[in-house]
Structures are given as C-alpha cells and as structure tokens.
C-alpha cells in the first residue's frame, strides 16, 4: 500500500521472526534532513534514473545463486525489480519516500514482491549477517568518524555472502563542487576495503569502463570503481 504522503507501508517488513529487519513498518528511521533533501531531488523530475538495472550489478550477480539480498539506496527500484525477477528475496532500503513510492509501483507493475525499508542504512537496525548479497550501487552514504556506514555494509553480509559496492571512479579525490557537493563527505569503496580483515576475501577491486544504461542522472560518468568481497566467516 502507498499512502498519500508517499510512504510505503504494508510492503515494508514489520519485524516478524522470519524477517531480517527489526523496525516497525511505515516510519522513516534516520535524519529527516537527509530524507527531505532526497525527496526534493526526486520530486523535481518524474523519473530521476534510467529505469534499468545497473550494468555492474548485472555483470557481477550473473554467476551467484539467488538468496537474500539487501539493495542499499534502491532509488526508484530498477535493481530491486531486476533481482526479484531472477529469484532473489529482495529487501530494498531508501531514504526518500518519493523514490520508494515509485519503486513500489514499478514492482507491482512487474508482479514481483520486494520488502521496502524507509531508512538510512546506519539507522535501519538490520540483523547482522542476514544477507547473501549486499548490493550498494553508487550509494550516497555519509562519512562519519566512526565509519558507521562502512561497518553497516559489512555487518549485513552473511558468512559466505558477498558485498558488491560500485561507485563512480575518481570521485573521492575531487574538490568540493560549486553546488555544495563535497566528495569528502561521502563513503567510497577504498574506505570500505580498508576495513576488510582476515574474515573477508577480496574477489574484485578494480576500475573499469561503466556499463551505463541510457538516460537518467549520472549517465555521464564513464568509469566505475567496483569492489566485490566475500565474507568467509
């Protein structure tokens, strides 16, 4: 169900014993300013992204056995729908209620089921080790001194599971933009890689040409930084 205020309610997991999520359904969990900023960005366009699954996700997930997946920063739901169509049990997390409402409509049109979570990653109270795949495609995760977002990504992966983190290559070394965007405020793959210990095996850490879908914001970025790591225990 989608409420008039844009929040997805009945589709969000309500913390049942079989669920990897603990928060009650329907309430945003996180910094209201973060949600408001993203709601404003999404509201400026009827469709912000291309509507197609990200190319790096398609390439890297092709050989994996479907299981439980967390889609971090799911946006308008293209990746979540693509994964669900291929047999994955999908939980999709997003700070923007506007984006979640669109994502839920797309999933309904596709005839697939997705658990929608309206929260920041660091506030979502995910049960540790719950997901066979944690996919974060170009996430806007805020950097903090305690590396909370990086640790939350790693903590969500089940033993034997995979973290797939993809971002625009070269961004972390750029200067602050005139519009106020400062790459130093955000988490980049190198920061997550720096936290990997003997419990992890890095399967891929490289820069490569981006498999970019046509249209949508961010289509001008030509190269990806791809980190794929498997949790051993």
Backbone as numpy.savetxt, mean C-alpha at the origin, in Angstrom:
# Nx Ny Nz CAx CAy CAz Cx Cy Cz
-20.80 -1.56 1.96 -21.65 -0.37 1.96 -20.76 0.86 1.96
-21.16 1.91 1.24 -20.44 3.17 1.21 -21.35 4.25 1.77
-20.91 4.89 2.84 -21.71 5.95 3.45 -21.61 7.21 2.61
-22.52 8.16 2.84 -22.52 9.41 2.10 -21.26 10.23 2.35
-20.60 10.04 3.50 -19.39 10.79 3.78 -18.16 10.15 3.15
-18.34 9.07 2.38 -17.24 8.47 1.65 -16.55 7.34 2.37
-16.89 7.08 3.62 -16.23 6.01 4.35 -16.82 4.66 3.97
-15.96 3.70 3.73 -16.41 2.34 3.47 -16.58 1.67 4.82
-17.75 1.05 5.07 -18.02 0.53 6.40 -18.11 -0.98 6.42
-19.17 -1.54 5.90 -19.38 -2.97 6.05 -18.29 -3.80 5.38
-17.57 -3.21 4.43 -16.52 -3.95 3.74 -15.24 -4.04 4.56
-15.14 -3.27 5.65 -13.93 -3.27 6.46 -14.02 -4.36 7.50
-12.94 -5.09 7.67 -12.91 -6.15 8.67 -13.15 -5.56 10.05
-13.94 -6.27 10.86 -14.32 -5.76 12.16 -13.60 -6.43 13.31
-12.51 -7.14 13.04 -11.73 -7.71 14.13 -12.22 -9.05 14.62
-12.77 -9.85 13.75 -13.21 -11.19 14.13 -11.98 -12.07 14.35
-12.10 -13.21 15.04 -10.94 -14.05 15.31 -10.19 -14.48 14.06
-10.90 -14.62 12.94 -10.24 -15.07 11.72 -9.56 -13.93 10.98
-9.74 -12.69 11.47 -9.25 -11.52 10.78 -7.86 -11.13 11.25
-7.01 -10.61 10.32 -5.71 -10.11 10.72 -5.76 -8.69 11.25
-6.96 -8.11 11.37 -7.10 -6.72 11.78 -7.85 -6.61 13.09
-7.46 -5.62 13.87 -8.07 -5.46 15.18 -9.01 -4.27 15.33
-8.84 -3.16 14.60 -9.69 -2.00 14.84 -11.15 -2.27 14.50
-12.05 -1.53 15.15 -13.47 -1.61 14.81 -13.69 -1.03 13.42
-14.74 -1.49 12.77 -14.99 -1.10 11.39 -15.50 0.33 11.29
-15.18 1.00 10.17 -15.82 2.24 9.80 -15.17 3.50 10.29
-14.22 3.46 11.20 -13.61 4.66 11.75 -12.19 4.82 11.20
-11.85 6.05 10.80 -10.49 6.32 10.36 -9.57 6.31 11.57
-8.41 5.66 11.41 -7.42 5.58 12.48 -6.13 6.20 11.96
-5.77 7.36 12.48 -4.56 8.02 12.05 -4.66 9.52 12.20
-3.73 10.23 11.60 -3.66 11.69 11.67 -4.73 12.28 10.75
-5.69 13.03 11.29 -6.76 13.59 10.45 -6.23 14.50 9.35
-5.15 15.20 9.61 -4.60 16.10 8.59 -4.07 15.33 7.39
-3.45 14.18 7.63 -2.97 13.34 6.54 -4.14 12.89 5.67
-5.21 12.41 6.31 -6.38 11.97 5.56 -7.01 13.12 4.78
-7.11 14.28 5.40 -7.73 15.43 4.74 -6.93 15.87 3.52
-5.61 15.86 3.65 -4.77 16.26 2.51 -4.95 15.33 1.33
-5.02 14.02 1.60 -5.20 13.07 0.50 -6.62 13.09 -0.04
-7.60 13.30 0.82 -8.97 13.45 0.34 -9.08 14.62 -0.63
-8.41 15.73 -0.29 -8.45 16.90 -1.17 -7.81 16.60 -2.51
-6.70 15.89 -2.49 -6.03 15.55 -3.74 -6.90 14.66 -4.61
-7.52 13.65 -4.01 -8.38 12.76 -4.80 -9.62 13.49 -5.30
-10.15 14.41 -4.50 -11.39 15.10 -4.88 -11.19 16.05 -6.06
-9.94 16.40 -6.34 -9.67 17.33 -7.44 -9.86 16.68 -8.81
-9.86 15.34 -8.86 -10.01 14.63 -10.13 -10.96 13.45 -9.94
-11.71 13.14 -10.97 -12.61 12.01 -10.89 -11.84 10.70 -10.81
-10.65 10.67 -11.39 -9.79 9.49 -11.32 -8.36 9.99 -11.28
-7.64 9.65 -10.19 -6.28 10.15 -10.03 -5.26 9.25 -10.71
-5.45 7.92 -10.60 -4.48 6.97 -11.14 -5.00 6.33 -12.42
-4.21 5.45 -13.00 -4.54 4.90 -14.33 -5.69 3.91 -14.32
-5.94 3.26 -13.16 -6.95 2.21 -13.10 -6.39 0.84 -13.44
-5.09 0.76 -13.72 -4.43 -0.50 -14.03 -3.46 -0.89 -12.91
-3.24 -2.17 -12.73 -2.30 -2.63 -11.71 -0.89 -2.16 -12.04
-0.12 -1.86 -11.00 1.26 -1.41 -11.18 2.11 -2.51 -11.81
2.95 -2.12 -12.77 3.72 -3.09 -13.54 4.67 -3.92 -12.71
5.33 -3.29 -11.71 6.27 -4.04 -10.87 5.54 -5.09 -10.05
4.35 -4.77 -9.58 3.55 -5.75 -8.83 3.22 -6.93 -9.72
2.74 -6.68 -10.91 2.37 -7.75 -11.84 3.57 -8.65 -12.12
4.73 -8.03 -12.34 5.92 -8.81 -12.67 6.41 -9.65 -11.50
6.41 -9.09 -10.30 7.00 -9.77 -9.15 6.07 -10.79 -8.50
4.77 -10.62 -8.66 3.81 -11.51 -7.99 3.46 -12.71 -8.87
3.83 -12.66 -10.13 3.42 -13.70 -11.07 3.79 -15.10 -10.60
4.93 -15.26 -9.94 5.35 -16.59 -9.54 5.01 -16.98 -8.12
4.26 -16.14 -7.42 3.91 -16.41 -6.02 2.59 -17.16 -5.92
2.51 -18.04 -4.93 1.24 -18.73 -4.64 0.32 -17.79 -3.89
-0.91 -17.59 -4.36 -1.82 -16.67 -3.67 -2.06 -17.05 -2.22
-2.09 -16.05 -1.37 -2.37 -16.21 0.05 -2.98 -14.92 0.55
-2.61 -14.51 1.75 -3.12 -13.26 2.31 -2.17 -12.12 1.96
-2.72 -11.05 1.43 -1.90 -9.92 1.00 -2.42 -8.62 1.61
-1.48 -7.77 2.01 -1.79 -6.42 2.47 -1.33 -5.45 1.40
-2.26 -4.67 0.87 -1.97 -3.64 -0.13 -1.90 -2.31 0.62
-0.69 -1.79 0.80 -0.47 -0.57 1.59 -0.60 0.65 0.69
-1.52 1.55 1.03 -1.77 2.72 0.19 -2.44 2.31 -1.10
-3.60 1.70 -0.98 -4.26 1.05 -2.13 -4.85 2.03 -3.12
-4.98 3.32 -2.75 -5.53 4.30 -3.67 -6.92 3.93 -4.15
-7.12 3.97 -5.45 -8.43 3.69 -6.03 -8.66 2.21 -6.31
-7.75 1.36 -5.84 -8.03 -0.06 -5.78 -7.59 -0.93 -6.93
-6.83 -0.41 -7.88 -6.47 -1.21 -9.06 -5.66 -2.44 -8.68
-4.65 -2.26 -7.81 -3.84 -3.42 -7.41 -4.66 -4.42 -6.61
-5.48 -3.91 -5.70 -6.29 -4.79 -4.85 -7.23 -5.65 -5.69
-7.86 -5.04 -6.68 -8.78 -5.79 -7.55 -8.00 -6.81 -8.37
-6.85 -6.41 -8.90 -6.03 -7.33 -9.69 -5.62 -8.55 -8.87
-5.21 -8.31 -7.64 -4.79 -9.41 -6.77 -5.98 -10.32 -6.43
-7.11 -9.72 -6.11 -8.29 -10.52 -5.75 -8.74 -11.39 -6.91
-8.65 -10.88 -8.10 -9.04 -11.65 -9.29 -8.15 -12.87 -9.48
-6.96 -12.81 -8.92 -6.01 -13.92 -9.07 -5.93 -14.81 -7.84
-6.94 -14.71 -7.00 -7.09 -15.64 -5.89 -6.48 -15.21 -4.57
-5.97 -13.99 -4.49 -5.42 -13.52 -3.24 -6.53 -13.07 -2.29
-6.31 -13.30 -1.00 -7.19 -12.80 0.05 -6.67 -11.42 0.42
-7.37 -10.37 -0.03 -6.80 -9.02 -0.04 -7.35 -8.16 1.10
-6.41 -7.55 1.81 -6.71 -6.46 2.73 -6.02 -5.22 2.18
-6.80 -4.16 1.96 -6.27 -2.95 1.34 -6.42 -1.77 2.28
-5.31 -1.09 2.51 -5.26 -0.01 3.50 -5.02 1.32 2.80
-5.75 2.35 3.24 -5.65 3.66 2.60 -6.09 4.75 3.58
-5.45 5.91 3.52 -5.81 7.01 4.41 -6.98 7.83 3.87
-7.18 7.83 2.56 -8.22 8.66 1.96 -9.54 7.93 1.86
-10.56 8.47 2.50 -11.89 7.90 2.37 -12.46 8.07 0.98
-12.08 9.16 0.30 -12.52 9.38 -1.08 -11.99 8.26 -1.98
-10.70 7.94 -1.81 -10.10 6.87 -2.61 -10.72 5.52 -2.29
-10.97 5.26 -1.01 -11.55 3.97 -0.62 -12.95 3.78 -1.20
-13.73 4.85 -1.24 -15.07 4.74 -1.83 -14.99 4.34 -3.30
-14.03 4.94 -4.02 -13.84 4.58 -5.42 -13.36 3.14 -5.54
-12.42 2.76 -4.68 -11.88 1.40 -4.72 -12.97 0.37 -4.48
-13.84 0.63 -3.52 -14.92 -0.30 -3.22 -15.87 -0.45 -4.40
-16.14 0.65 -5.10 -16.99 0.57 -6.29 -16.32 -0.27 -7.38
-15.02 -0.08 -7.56 -14.32 -0.85 -8.59 -14.32 -2.34 -8.26
-14.14 -2.67 -6.99 -14.16 -4.08 -6.58 -15.55 -4.68 -6.79
-16.58 -3.91 -6.46 -17.95 -4.40 -6.66 -18.22 -4.63 -8.14
-17.76 -3.70 -8.99 -17.95 -3.86 -10.43 -17.22 -5.10 -10.95
-16.07 -5.41 -10.34 -15.29 -6.56 -10.76 -15.78 -7.86 -10.15
-16.68 -7.76 -9.18 -17.21 -8.96 -8.54 -16.24 -9.64 -7.60
-15.34 -8.87 -6.97 -14.37 -9.45 -6.05 -14.57 -8.86 -4.65
-14.07 -9.60 -3.66 -14.18 -9.19 -2.27 -12.82 -8.71 -1.77
-12.82 -7.54 -1.14 -11.61 -6.96 -0.55 -11.97 -6.40 0.81
-11.08 -6.58 1.80 -11.26 -5.91 3.09 -10.64 -4.53 2.99
-11.44 -3.49 3.24 -10.96 -2.11 3.13 -10.70 -1.56 4.52
-9.54 -0.99 4.71 -9.14 -0.45 6.02 -8.78 1.02 5.87
-9.52 1.86 6.57 -9.32 3.31 6.50 -8.39 3.72 7.63
-7.09 3.70 7.37 -6.12 3.95 8.44 -4.75 4.25 7.87
-3.94 4.92 8.69 -2.50 4.98 8.41 -1.88 3.65 8.81
-0.84 3.27 8.11 -0.19 2.00 8.39 0.25 1.89 9.84
0.81 2.94 10.38 1.35 2.89 11.73 0.29 2.92 12.82
-0.97 3.16 12.43 -2.07 3.20 13.40 -3.05 2.05 13.21
-2.81 1.17 12.27 -3.82 0.19 11.86 -3.93 -1.02 12.78
-3.01 -1.17 13.74 -3.05 -2.28 14.70 -3.15 -3.63 14.00
-2.33 -3.84 13.00 -2.29 -5.12 12.30 -1.66 -6.18 13.19
-2.22 -7.35 13.18 -1.63 -8.46 13.93 -0.29 -8.82 13.29
0.79 -8.85 14.04 2.11 -9.14 13.45 2.13 -10.47 12.70
2.86 -10.49 11.61 3.06 -11.72 10.85 1.82 -12.28 10.20
0.93 -11.42 9.73 -0.37 -11.89 9.23 -0.46 -12.09 7.73
0.54 -11.61 6.97 0.37 -11.57 5.53 1.49 -12.30 4.80
1.10 -13.09 3.80 2.06 -13.80 2.96 2.75 -12.85 1.98
2.09 -11.73 1.69 2.66 -10.69 0.84 2.24 -9.34 1.39
3.20 -8.45 1.56 2.92 -7.05 1.85 3.41 -6.25 0.66
2.49 -5.63 -0.04 2.79 -4.87 -1.25 2.62 -3.38 -0.97
3.68 -2.62 -1.19 3.62 -1.17 -1.03 4.16 -0.55 -2.31
3.26 -0.10 -3.15 3.61 0.45 -4.45 3.59 1.97 -4.40
4.77 2.58 -4.39 4.91 4.04 -4.34 4.19 4.65 -3.13
4.37 4.08 -1.94 3.62 4.57 -0.78 4.14 5.91 -0.27
3.24 6.73 0.22 3.61 8.01 0.85 3.63 7.81 2.36
4.66 7.13 2.84 4.80 6.83 4.26 5.70 7.87 4.91
5.19 8.54 5.92 5.95 9.59 6.57 7.08 9.02 7.41
8.23 9.65 7.32 9.42 9.22 8.05 9.38 9.76 9.47
9.74 8.93 10.44 9.80 9.33 11.85 11.12 8.85 12.44
11.56 9.48 13.55 12.84 9.08 14.15 12.90 7.62 14.57
11.75 7.04 14.92 11.74 5.65 15.37 11.48 4.65 14.24
11.48 5.15 12.99 11.26 4.29 11.82 9.98 3.47 11.95
8.91 4.10 12.42 7.67 3.38 12.70 7.06 2.76 11.44
7.05 3.50 10.34 6.44 2.96 9.12 7.25 1.80 8.56
8.57 1.95 8.56 9.42 0.87 8.06 9.21 -0.40 8.87
9.18 -0.25 10.17 9.02 -1.41 11.06 7.62 -2.02 10.92
6.62 -1.19 10.65 5.26 -1.71 10.46 5.17 -2.55 9.19
5.84 -2.12 8.14 5.87 -2.92 6.91 6.47 -4.30 7.18
7.61 -4.32 7.86 8.29 -5.59 8.11 7.50 -6.48 9.06
6.89 -5.87 10.07 6.18 -6.64 11.08 4.96 -7.35 10.51
4.37 -6.80 9.45 3.15 -7.38 8.90 3.39 -8.67 8.12
4.64 -8.92 7.71 4.95 -10.08 6.86 5.03 -11.35 7.70
4.38 -12.40 7.25 4.42 -13.70 7.92 5.74 -14.41 7.62
6.18 -15.29 8.52 7.36 -16.12 8.20 7.15 -16.85 6.87
8.14 -16.76 6.01 8.02 -17.33 4.68 7.41 -16.38 3.66
6.87 -15.25 4.14 6.21 -14.29 3.26 7.17 -13.29 2.66
6.62 -12.43 1.79 7.42 -11.51 0.98 6.96 -10.07 1.21
7.94 -9.18 1.34 7.69 -7.75 1.28 8.10 -7.26 -0.10
7.20 -6.58 -0.78 7.49 -5.99 -2.09 7.26 -4.49 -1.98
8.35 -3.73 -2.01 8.30 -2.28 -1.88 8.85 -1.67 -3.15
8.04 -0.85 -3.81 8.42 -0.23 -5.07 8.26 1.28 -4.95
9.27 2.01 -5.43 9.17 3.47 -5.39 9.86 4.07 -6.61
9.64 5.36 -6.80 10.26 6.09 -7.90 11.75 6.26 -7.61
12.58 5.78 -8.51 14.02 5.81 -8.30 14.54 7.25 -8.26
15.51 7.48 -7.37 16.18 8.76 -7.29 15.48 9.84 -6.50
14.30 9.54 -5.98 13.53 10.57 -5.30 14.15 11.00 -3.97
14.72 10.06 -3.23 15.15 10.38 -1.88 16.32 11.36 -1.84
17.02 11.54 -2.94 18.16 12.46 -2.97 17.79 13.82 -3.54
16.57 14.01 -3.91 16.17 15.28 -4.52 15.91 16.35 -3.45
15.97 17.60 -3.90 15.73 18.73 -3.01 14.23 18.95 -2.79
13.93 19.72 -1.77 12.54 20.09 -1.49 11.94 20.81 -2.69
10.71 20.47 -3.05 10.04 21.08 -4.19 9.44 22.43 -3.80
9.19 23.26 -4.82 8.56 24.56 -4.57 7.16 24.41 -4.01
6.49 23.29 -4.30 5.13 23.09 -3.80 5.10 22.59 -2.36
6.27 22.45 -1.75 6.33 22.03 -0.35 6.66 20.58 -0.14
6.65 19.77 -1.21 6.98 18.35 -1.08 8.47 18.20 -0.81
8.81 17.53 0.29 10.21 17.32 0.66 10.47 15.82 0.75
11.27 15.26 -0.16 11.54 13.83 -0.11 12.11 13.37 1.22
12.75 14.24 1.95 13.32 13.87 3.25 12.26 13.54 4.29
11.00 13.88 4.00 9.91 13.60 4.94 9.37 12.18 4.80
9.81 11.44 3.78 9.16 10.17 3.45 10.11 8.97 3.51
9.51 7.81 3.58 10.25 6.55 3.65 10.55 6.06 2.23
11.82 5.64 2.01 12.25 5.12 0.73 12.79 3.71 0.90
12.87 2.92 -0.16 13.28 1.52 -0.02 14.60 1.31 0.71
15.56 2.19 0.53 16.86 2.02 1.20 16.72 2.04 2.71
15.74 2.78 3.22 15.53 2.87 4.67 14.96 1.57 5.22
14.12 0.93 4.44 13.58 -0.37 4.85 14.66 -1.43 4.74
15.42 -1.41 3.66 16.49 -2.39 3.47 17.50 -2.33 4.59
17.74 -1.13 5.13 18.72 -0.97 6.20 18.30 -1.68 7.49
17.02 -1.99 7.63 16.51 -2.63 8.84 16.47 -4.16 8.72
16.74 -4.68 7.55 16.67 -6.13 7.36 17.85 -6.81 8.07
17.53 -7.86 8.83 18.56 -8.58 9.57 18.63 -10.03 9.10
19.19 -10.90 9.93 19.37 -12.30 9.53 18.05 -13.05 9.37
16.95 -12.46 9.82 15.65 -13.09 9.64 15.08 -12.87 8.23
15.83 -12.13 7.42 15.34 -11.78 6.08 16.35 -12.15 5.01
15.84 -12.48 3.83 16.66 -12.70 2.66 16.23 -11.72 1.57
17.16 -10.89 1.12 16.87 -9.95 0.04 16.91 -10.72 -1.28
15.77 -10.81 -1.94 15.68 -11.53 -3.22 15.92 -10.60 -4.41
15.67 -9.31 -4.19 15.84 -8.34 -5.27 15.95 -6.95 -4.66
16.94 -6.20 -5.09 17.10 -4.80 -4.67 17.77 -4.09 -5.83
16.97 -3.49 -6.71 17.55 -2.94 -7.93 16.74 -1.76 -8.46
17.39 -1.01 -9.31 16.73 0.03 -10.07 16.55 -0.48 -11.49
15.35 -0.23 -12.07 15.08 -0.73 -13.42 14.02 0.15 -14.07
13.90 0.08 -15.40 12.88 0.87 -16.09 11.49 0.52 -15.58
10.70 1.53 -15.42 9.35 1.33 -14.89 8.40 0.80 -15.96
7.60 -0.20 -15.58 6.52 -0.67 -16.43 5.29 0.17 -16.11
5.21 1.31 -16.75 4.20 2.30 -16.37 2.91 2.12 -17.16
1.78 2.10 -16.45 0.49 2.08 -17.16 0.24 3.43 -17.81
-0.59 3.44 -18.83 -0.90 4.68 -19.53 -1.78 5.57 -18.66
-1.42 6.87 -18.61 -2.26 7.84 -17.92 -2.12 7.77 -16.42
-2.75 8.71 -15.75 -2.72 8.76 -14.30 -1.53 9.54 -13.78
-1.67 10.03 -12.54 -0.59 10.77 -11.91 0.64 9.89 -11.75
1.82 10.49 -11.87 3.06 9.75 -11.68 3.54 9.00 -12.91
2.81 9.09 -14.02 3.20 8.33 -15.22 4.51 8.82 -15.81
4.95 10.04 -15.42 6.17 10.60 -15.98 7.44 9.99 -15.37
7.31 9.28 -14.25 8.48 8.67 -13.63 8.94 7.47 -14.47
10.23 7.46 -14.84 10.71 6.47 -15.81 11.33 5.24 -15.19
11.82 5.35 -13.96 12.54 4.23 -13.35 12.01 3.92 -11.96
12.06 2.63 -11.62 11.62 2.15 -10.31 12.80 1.70 -9.47
12.65 1.85 -8.17 13.51 1.17 -7.20 12.66 0.04 -6.62
13.11 -1.21 -6.78 12.32 -2.37 -6.37 13.07 -3.15 -5.30
12.43 -3.30 -4.16 12.96 -4.11 -3.06 12.00 -5.26 -2.81
12.53 -6.47 -2.94 11.74 -7.67 -2.63 12.54 -8.50 -1.63
11.94 -8.72 -0.46 12.63 -9.45 0.60 11.71 -10.49 1.20
12.27 -11.65 1.52 11.49 -12.73 2.10 11.86 -12.90 3.58
10.84 -13.00 4.40 11.05 -13.23 5.83 11.30 -14.73 6.07
12.42 -15.06 6.63 12.79 -16.46 6.83 12.16 -17.06 8.06
12.00 -16.25 9.12 11.42 -16.76 10.37 10.87 -15.60 11.20
